Amino acid sequence: MENSIIKSQAYGKDRVRVVRVVRHADGWQEIADYWVCCLLSGEEFETSYTKGDNKLVVATDSQKNTVYYLAKTLPAEKVMV
């Protein structure tokens, strides 16, 4: 069997839907609706393909939950673009 070389590797979670509502004191509301793509890449992930070592891999559900956490906890001006 020939040796193979991995030139690049990436994985992630696509189409994470985030809806953020900011309610202002005067009754005005702002709504932002996003589809987020989280893509991780780098040479560090090579062992997950070549040796089955997934200790550096972040599960895609964890990526999705991180997107939700950031959307909820970041100040509105950071999210409402």
C-alpha positions in Angstrom: 0.0 0.0 0.0 1.3 3.4 -0.9 1.7 6.2 1.6 -0.7 9.1 1.2 -0.2 12.7 2.0 -2.9 14.8 3.4 -2.5 18.3 2.0 -5.4 19.9 3.8 -8.1 18.9 6.1 -11.1 20.7 7.5 -14.4 19.9 9.2 -17.2 21.8 10.8 -20.9 22.5 11.3 -22.8 24.2 8.6 -26.2 26.0 8.6 -26.5 26.7 12.3 -29.5 29.0 12.5 -29.4 31.8 15.0 -32.2 34.3 15.7 -31.4 37.2 18.0 -34.0 39.6 19.3 -32.9 42.8 21.2 -35.7 44.6 23.0 -35.1 48.3 23.7 -36.6 50.3 26.6 -38.7 52.4 24.2 -40.5 49.3 22.8 -38.4 49.1 19.6 -37.1 45.6 18.8 -34.3 44.5 16.5 -34.2 41.0 15.0 -31.2 39.4 13.4 -31.5 36.1 11.6 -28.2 34.3 10.7 -27.1 31.1 9.1 -23.7 30.4 10.6 -20.9 28.1 9.3 -18.2 27.0 11.7 -15.2 25.5 9.9 -12.1 24.2 11.6 -8.9 23.5 9.7 -5.2 22.9 10.3 -2.4 20.4 10.2 -3.1 19.4 13.7 -6.1 17.3 12.6 -4.0 14.9 10.5 -3.8 12.3 13.1 -7.5 12.0 13.3 -7.4 10.8 9.7 -4.2 8.8 9.7 -4.2 7.2 13.2 -7.8 7.5 14.4 -6.7 9.9 17.2 -9.6 12.3 17.7 -8.4 14.0 20.9 -7.9 17.4 19.0 -11.3 17.1 17.2 -14.1 19.3 18.5 -17.5 17.6 18.1 -19.8 19.4 15.7 -22.6 19.6 18.3 -20.1 21.4 20.6 -19.4 23.9 17.7 -23.1 24.5 17.3 -23.6 25.0 21.1 -20.7 27.5 21.1 -22.4 29.5 18.3 -25.6 29.6 20.4 -23.7 30.6 23.6 -21.9 33.4 21.8 -25.1 34.7 20.2 -26.8 34.8 23.6 -24.0 36.2 25.7 -22.3 38.7 23.4 -23.4 42.3 23.6 -26.0 43.1 21.0 -23.7 45.5 19.1 -21.3 42.6 18.5 -24.0 40.3 17.1 -26.4 42.7 15.3 -24.3 43.5 12.2 
